[in-house]
């Protein structure tokens, strides 16, 4: 299996990559290779679309995620792709791409043309569109396993959380909760 993340631009330091790689090694028992993508052809979050050129088992983790438990359960699906449901009020039934697992999702890349970037807000909206039009089969993570820091963790870490997504602010290094510090080393 290939575990992927992306570090483009200067939003996150190389330290984020190192911490994520160490955290994966503590929490994934499936044999894997870790790869950090540093360059993409497509701008911003659209660069994630390029990921789907790859075949085989792939686990994607945004750099601003904190792993708090075993990742093995996230990789158990027969669907094209497994990901979270969007928790944002603007698109509560959409797909959330901070954590994804897939075996073969080449269609996400194959159906992409540059004009897609004018029509959709980002990779999540594009994947949601493909799901809604039955181009790809999407399975969802247990919502207790992949959680939003803002929506689920302000009063502590939920018991079954495996990955915490730090979308927007704060970033993991700005949070002083012991469970963040202990898991983001």
C-alpha positions in Angstrom: 0.0 0.0 0.0 1.1 3.6 -0.6 0.5 6.2 2.0 0.4 9.7 0.5 0.5 13.3 1.7 1.3 16.6 -0.1 3.5 19.4 1.0 3.4 22.2 -1.6 3.9 25.9 -1.0 4.9 27.1 2.4 1.8 26.7 4.6 3.3 23.7 6.4 6.9 23.0 7.4 8.8 19.8 6.6 8.3 19.0 10.3 4.6 18.4 9.5 5.6 15.7 7.0 8.0 14.1 9.5 5.4 14.0 12.3 2.8 12.5 10.0 5.2 9.8 8.8 6.1 8.9 12.4 2.5 8.8 13.4 1.6 6.5 10.4 4.4 4.1 11.4 2.9 3.9 14.9 -0.7 3.3 13.7 -0.7 1.3 10.5 0.1 -2.4 10.6 -0.4 -3.0 6.9 2.9 -2.9 4.9 3.2 0.4 3.2 5.5 3.0 1.5 5.2 6.6 2.6 5.4 9.3 -0.1 5.1 13.1 0.2 4.2 14.8 -3.1 6.0 18.1 -3.4 5.0 19.3 -6.9 1.7 19.1 -8.8 0.6 20.4 -12.1 -2.8 21.5 -10.9 -3.1 24.5 -8.5 -4.0 24.3 -4.8 -6.3 21.5 -3.7 -6.9 20.5 -7.3 -3.5 18.8 -7.1 -5.2 16.0 -5.3 -7.0 15.0 -8.5 -3.5 14.0 -9.9 -3.3 11.4 -7.1 -5.9 9.2 -8.8 -3.7 8.4 -11.7 -2.2 5.9 -9.3 -3.6 2.4 -9.1 -3.3 0.0 -6.2 -4.1 0.6 -2.6 -3.5 4.2 -1.5 -4.2 6.0 1.8 -4.3 9.8 1.6 -3.8 12.0 4.7 -3.8 15.8 4.7 -0.8 17.2 6.6 -3.1 18.9 9.0 -4.5 15.7 10.4 -3.6 14.1 13.7 -3.7 10.3 13.9 -5.1 9.1 17.2 -5.6 5.4 16.6 -5.2 2.4 14.3 -5.6 3.3 10.6 -6.1 -0.3 9.5 -9.9 -0.1 9.8 -9.9 2.8 7.3 -8.5 0.6 4.6 -11.3 -2.0 4.7 -13.7 -1.4 1.8 -14.8 -2.8 -1.6 -15.8 0.6 -3.0 -13.7 2.6 -5.5 -13.0 5.1 -2.7 -13.6 5.5 1.0 -13.6 8.9 2.5 -15.4 11.1 5.0 -18.7 13.0 4.6 -18.3 16.7 4.6 -19.3 18.3 8.0 -19.5 21.8 6.6 -22.9 23.4 6.7 -22.5 24.5 3.0 -22.3 21.0 1.7 -23.3 18.5 4.5 -23.8 15.6 2.0 -20.6 16.2 0.1 -17.4 14.2 0.1 -14.5 15.3 2.4 -11.0 14.6 1.1 -8.7 15.1 4.1 -8.5 11.4 4.5 -9.1 8.9 1.7 -8.5 5.3 0.8 -8.8 3.8 -2.7 -7.8 0.9 -4.8 -8.7 2.2 -8.2 -10.2 5.6 -8.7 -8.7 6.5 -12.1 -12.0 7.8 -13.3 -11.6 10.8 -11.0 -8.5 11.8 -13.0 -9.7 10.5 -16.4 -13.0 12.5 -16.4 -11.1 15.7 -15.3 -10.6 18.5 -17.8 -9.3 22.0 -16.9 -12.8 23.6 -17.2 -13.9 21.5 -14.2 -11.9 24.0 -12.1 -14.2 26.8 -13.3 -17.4 24.9 -12.4 -16.5 23.3 -9.1 -15.0 24.8 -5.9 -12.4 22.1 -5.5 -11.5 18.4 -5.5 -14.2 17.6 -2.9 -17.0 19.1 -5.0 -15.6 17.2 -8.1 -15.6 13.9 -6.3 -19.1 14.6 -4.9 -20.3 15.3 -8.5 -18.9 12.0 -9.8 -20.5 10.2 -6.9 -23.9 11.8 -7.5 -23.7 10.8 -11.2 -22.7 7.2 -10.3 -19.3 7.5 -12.0 -17.6 6.2 -8.8 -18.8 4.3 -5.8 -18.0 6.0 -2.6 -18.0 4.3 0.8 -17.8 6.5 3.9 -15.6 6.1 7.0 -17.4 5.5 10.3 -18.1 9.1 11.4 -16.6 8.3 14.8 -13.3 7.3 13.3 -12.5 10.4 11.2 -13.6 13.5 13.0 -13.3 17.3 12.7 -11.4 19.0 15.5 -13.8 22.0 15.3 -17.0 19.9 15.4 -16.1 16.9 17.6 -13.0 17.6 19.7 -13.4 20.9 21.5 -14.4 19.0 24.7 -11.7 16.3 24.3 -10.9 13.5 22.0 -13.9 11.2 21.1 -13.2 7.6 22.3 -13.3 6.0 18.8 -11.5 8.7 16.9 -8.6 7.4 14.6 -7.9 10.6 12.7 -8.7 14.2 13.6 -9.0 16.7 10.7 -7.8 20.2 11.5 -9.5 22.0 8.6 -9.0 25.8 8.7 -7.7 27.1 12.0 -6.3 26.2 14.4 -3.5 24.0 13.1 -2.3 21.1 15.2 0.8 22.9 16.4 -1.4 25.7 17.8 -3.4 23.3 20.1 -2.1 22.5 23.5 -4.5 19.7 24.5 -2.5 16.7 25.8 -4.1 14.3 23.3 -2.9 16.4 20.4 0.6 16.8 21.8 0.9 13.0 22.7 -0.3 11.9 19.2 1.4 14.6 17.1 5.1 13.9 18.0 
